[in-house]
Amino acid sequence: MAFKVAYHMEGWRPDQLIYFQKHHERSFGDLDHCDPSKKNQNEVIHGGPTWAEDFIAEVEMMSVLNMKNEALALRKAGRPGPAKRVERAGPQDPWKASQKLGGVRSVVVSADEKFFRKAGLSDADIAELEGADFRDPVICRKVKELAVSYLDSEIPREHCLFMVWEMDEKTPHLHAYYACWNEKETKGKGRQRMLQPTDMLHFRNAEKAQTSV
């Protein structure tokens, strides 16, 4: 059996998200494949217009707090030297260095372009009707609903930074961005808030996620 669903997952550093914020606004990046006349068909499912900026600011704030909390914990433990070294080093990325993909995960859910076509249309018809919207609105709506429902069943919405259904490209698709904070407190570092993608079970194994989709 051939599955029609298309799924792609990637990892990002928080600072990279600003590109996606601007791209989804259609103000930056490669827009040659986007149809301006269909932009109003795009639908933001979750998140505000400054979602990436807000998250980047949150990450920067947590980096500073983590540094201050670690220095404070070291001083309480009678280790002023290491505390000073922590402060000199400055704020650090709030995710593990081993996490090469960064602290954020993105997914795209879609299907083959032909899956969205109105019944009876051939490749020849499409070529003849260049520029026309050949997609079946019922299929588009159903795929959107199923994609949103699936992701919400796999990843709690509280971890979602932004989700958008886009119709201004040849193939309709859903973009979603996720981040998960994990808070721990130890004597050596005090309270630390770290981005921990693997706390979202869906992202622990890319192969299993693909099979699940």
Residue pairs with C-beta under 8 A, 6 or more apart in sequence:
4 111
4 112
4 115
5 109
5 110
5 111
5 213
6 108
6 109
6 110
6 111
6 112
6 173
7 107
7 108
7 109
7 110
7 209
7 210
7 213
8 107
8 108
9 105
9 106
9 107
9 203
9 206
9 209
9 210
10 101
10 105
10 106
11 99
11 100
11 101
11 102
11 104
11 105
11 106
11 197
12 101
12 102
12 104
12 105
12 106
12 177
13 93
13 102
13 103
13 104
14 55
14 56
14 59
14 102
14 103
14 104
14 179
14 195
15 56
16 102
16 104
17 51
17 52
17 55
17 56
17 104
17 161
17 177
18 52
18 53
18 56
19 28
19 29
20 52
20 106
20 162
20 175
20 177
21 49
21 50
21 51
21 52
21 53
21 162
22 28
22 29
23 29
24 42
24 162
24 164
24 166
24 175
25 49
26 34
26 36
26 39
26 168
33 169
33 170
34 168
34 169
35 168
35 169
36 168
38 133
38 167
38 168
39 168
41 167
41 168
42 164
42 165
42 166
42 167
42 168
43 144
43 164
43 165
43 167
44 162
44 163
44 164
45 148
45 163
45 164
45 165
45 174
45 176
46 157
46 160
46 162
46 163
46 176
47 160
47 161
47 162
47 163
47 164
47 177
48 54
51 161
51 162
51 177
52 161
52 162
55 104
55 161
55 179
59 94
59 103
59 195
60 91
62 94
62 181
62 193
63 91
63 92
63 93
63 94
64 91
65 191
65 193
66 91
66 92
66 94
66 189
66 192
66 193
66 194
67 86
67 87
67 89
67 90
67 91
67 92
69 189
69 190
69 191
69 192
70 83
70 86
70 188
70 189
70 190
70 192
71 83
71 84
71 86
71 87
72 83
72 190
73 186
73 187
73 188
73 189
73 190
74 80
74 82
74 83
74 86
74 188
75 83
77 187
77 188
93 103
94 103
94 192
94 193
94 194
94 195
95 102
95 103
95 194
95 195
95 196
95 197
96 194
99 195
99 197
101 197
103 179
103 194
103 195
103 196
103 197
104 161
104 177
104 178
104 179
104 195
104 197
105 177
105 178
105 179
105 197
105 200
105 203
106 175
106 176
106 177
106 178
107 151
107 175
107 176
107 178
108 173
108 174
108 175
109 147
109 150
109 151
109 173
109 174
109 176
109 213
110 143
110 147
110 171
110 172
110 173
110 174
111 143
111 171
112 171
113 170
113 171
115 139
115 143
116 135
116 136
116 139
116 140
116 143
116 171
116 172
117 126
117 134
117 135
117 136
118 134
118 135
118 136
119 136
121 134
125 134
126 134
135 167
135 172
140 167
140 172
143 172
144 165
144 172
144 174
147 165
147 174
148 163
148 165
148 174
150 213
151 160
151 163
151 174
151 176
154 201
154 202
154 209
154 212
155 178
155 200
155 202
155 203
156 200
159 178
159 179
159 180
159 200
160 176
160 177
160 178
161 177
161 178
161 179
162 175
162 176
162 177
163 174
163 175
163 176
163 177
164 174
164 175
164 176
165 172
165 173
165 174
166 172
166 173
166 174
166 175
178 197
178 200
178 203
179 195
179 197
180 195
180 196
180 197
180 199
180 200
181 193
181 194
181 195
181 196
182 193
182 194
182 195
182 196
182 199
183 191
183 192
183 193
183 194
184 191
184 192
184 194
185 191
185 192
186 192
197 203
198 204
202 209
202 212
203 209
